[in-house]
Amino acid sequence: MNNEPITKSQAIKSLDANSEFSIRLDVITWHTTPITDAEIANEISRLQGIYDSQEYARARATAYSALNQFEMQFDDQQNNTTTWVDAINDIKARFPK
């Protein structure tokens, strides 16, 4: 699983898109009303859960984009084959929801 960590900045902006702050050496300097560390940590966990739950979708999208789907569909129609459907089913099997 590709677990890209959600950053404090992403969590803060998710909680308050208008917040103004800077982060240096993991210390937040607030220029607007501060958000608590607990709220930020909870939001990081929430956002990370959402990101992680969509790993299959990112993996499928990468695999789908590697296919030349229009050509596969055309060839299947011309040759009475199921190459495209087989390829899609294989991707869905490899990356289940």
Buried (B, 14 or more C-beta within 10 A) or exposed (E): EEEEEBEBBBBBBBBBEEBEBEEEEEEBEEEEEBBEEEBBEEBBEBBBEEBEEEEBEEBBEEBBEEBEEEEBBEEBEEEEEEBBEEBBEEBBEEBEE
